[in-house]
Structures are given as C-alpha cells and as structure tokens.
C-alpha cells in the first residue's frame, strides 16, 4: 500500500510539474504548447487528475502507516474496476495501447493487496 501510495503521489507531482512527461509515460503524444486547439482542455484534465493522484497517494501512505486494514480491503474491488475500465478504454480504441499499463498496474495492485490480506488473515488464524 505504501509503495503504491508513493508512486501515485510521485506521478501526481510529475503531472502537475511536467504534464507532457506524464502524457508520454502513459503512451499519449504531447501536443506542443502553441498547437493546442481552442477548447482543448487536456491540461486542465491532467491537472485535476494529477492532483487527485497526489491526494490519493498520500491517503494510501497514511493508511499504510496506520495499518488500516478496512481501507486496504475497500481498495481491492475498486482497483479491479479501474483495471477493467482502463483496459476496456484501450480495447475499444478510446485510449492508446500504452495506457494498458495503467490498467494492468491497478489490477496487479488489487490482486497483490487481496492476496496479502488473505495471507495475513490466515496467519492470524494460526495463532
């Protein structure tokens, strides 16, 4: 949880400071500054998403420091949903193939979190 939180917060900061770098990492082609069409709100959306990622990253780190198991459990189904939505966006052509990594990261994180919670629950039962 802490690792995911730190990565989410770091990517949020990257998106706020260097949005074109974040677009490139996600597989999108950045548009040069003077070539954006009127009404192109990509940077506004990226700023909002990056701020949300920064906040979410901090929440994850704080939950990890508090060892807040209910929060960990709540993240599993929602991260699986995020995986499904992001993967579907790539499959349907709504997002470039590079965006698939974001969905897979969410899915892998959900599975690892779920398995870790199950393992800890079994360990507690053995005591």
C-alpha positions as CSV (number, residue, x, y, z in Angstrom):
1,X,0.0,0.0,0.0
2,X,2.8,2.4,0.9
3,X,4.6,1.7,-2.4
4,X,1.5,2.3,-4.4
5,X,0.9,5.5,-2.4
6,X,4.4,6.8,-3.0
7,X,4.2,6.0,-6.7
8,X,0.8,7.6,-7.1
9,X,1.9,10.7,-5.3
10,X,5.1,10.9,-7.3
11,X,3.2,10.6,-10.6
12,X,0.7,13.2,-9.4
13,X,3.6,15.6,-8.8
14,X,5.0,14.8,-12.3
15,X,1.7,15.5,-13.8
16,X,1.5,18.9,-12.0
17,X,5.1,19.9,-12.8
18,X,5.7,18.3,-16.2
19,X,2.4,17.3,-17.8
20,X,3.9,16.4,-21.1
21,X,6.3,13.9,-19.4
22,X,3.3,12.2,-17.8
23,X,1.4,12.1,-21.1
24,X,4.4,10.4,-22.7
25,X,4.7,7.8,-19.9
26,X,1.1,6.9,-20.4
27,X,1.5,6.5,-24.2
28,X,-0.1,9.8,-25.3
29,X,1.6,12.1,-27.8
30,X,2.0,15.5,-26.2
31,X,0.8,18.5,-28.2
32,X,3.4,21.3,-28.5
33,X,2.3,24.4,-26.5
34,X,1.3,26.6,-29.4
35,X,-0.5,23.9,-31.3
36,X,-3.4,23.2,-29.0
37,X,-6.8,23.8,-30.5
38,X,-9.2,26.2,-28.8
39,X,-11.3,24.3,-26.4
40,X,-8.6,21.7,-25.8
41,X,-8.8,21.0,-22.1
42,X,-6.3,18.3,-21.9
43,X,-4.0,20.2,-19.5
44,X,-7.0,21.1,-17.2
45,X,-8.0,17.4,-17.0
46,X,-4.4,16.4,-16.5
47,X,-4.0,18.9,-13.7
48,X,-7.2,17.7,-12.0
49,X,-6.2,14.0,-12.4
50,X,-2.7,14.7,-11.1
51,X,-3.9,16.5,-8.1
52,X,-6.3,13.6,-7.4
53,X,-3.3,11.1,-7.8
54,X,-1.2,13.1,-5.4
55,X,-4.0,13.2,-2.8
56,X,-4.8,9.5,-3.3
57,X,-1.1,8.6,-2.9
58,X,-1.0,10.5,0.4
59,X,-4.1,8.7,1.6
60,X,-2.6,5.3,0.7
61,X,0.7,6.1,2.6
62,X,-1.2,7.3,5.7
63,X,-3.4,4.2,5.6
64,X,-0.3,2.0,5.4
65,X,1.3,3.8,8.3
66,X,-1.8,3.3,10.3
67,X,-2.1,-0.3,9.1
68,X,-5.8,0.4,8.4
69,X,-7.0,-2.9,7.0
70,X,-10.5,-1.9,6.2
71,X,-9.1,0.7,3.8
72,X,-6.9,-1.9,2.2
73,X,-10.0,-4.2,1.7
74,X,-12.0,-1.4,0.1
75,X,-9.3,-0.7,-2.5
76,X,-9.4,-4.2,-3.9
77,X,-12.7,-4.1,-5.8
78,X,-12.3,-0.5,-6.8
79,X,-8.9,-1.1,-8.2
80,X,-10.2,-4.1,-10.1
81,X,-12.9,-1.9,-11.5
82,X,-10.3,0.7,-12.5
83,X,-8.4,-2.1,-14.2
84,X,-11.4,-3.2,-16.2
85,X,-12.4,0.4,-17.2
86,X,-8.8,1.3,-18.3
87,X,-8.3,-1.9,-20.2
88,X,-11.7,-1.5,-21.9
89,X,-10.6,2.0,-22.9
90,X,-7.6,0.6,-24.7
91,X,-9.5,-2.4,-26.3
92,X,-12.2,-0.1,-27.7
93,X,-9.7,2.4,-29.1
94,X,-10.6,5.2,-26.6
95,X,-7.0,5.2,-25.3
96,X,-3.6,4.3,-26.8
97,X,-2.0,0.9,-26.1
98,X,0.5,2.5,-23.7
99,X,-2.4,3.2,-21.3
100,X,-2.9,-0.5,-20.8
101,X,0.0,-0.4,-18.4
102,X,-2.0,1.8,-16.1
103,X,-4.9,-0.6,-16.0
104,X,-2.6,-3.6,-15.5
105,X,-0.8,-1.8,-12.7
106,X,-4.2,-1.3,-11.0
107,X,-5.2,-4.9,-11.5
108,X,-1.9,-6.3,-10.3
109,X,-2.1,-4.0,-7.2
110,X,-5.6,-5.2,-6.4
111,X,-4.6,-8.9,-6.7
112,X,-1.4,-8.4,-4.6
113,X,-3.3,-6.5,-1.9
114,X,-6.1,-9.1,-1.8
115,X,-3.6,-12.0,-1.5
116,X,-1.7,-10.2,1.2
117,X,-4.8,-9.6,3.2
118,X,-5.8,-13.2,2.8
119,X,-2.3,-14.4,3.9
120,X,-2.4,-12.1,7.0
121,X,-5.9,-13.3,7.9
122,X,-4.7,-17.0,7.7
123,X,-1.6,-16.1,9.8
124,X,-3.7,-14.5,12.5
125,X,-6.0,-17.6,12.5
126,X,-3.0,-19.9,13.1
127,X,-2.0,-18.1,16.3
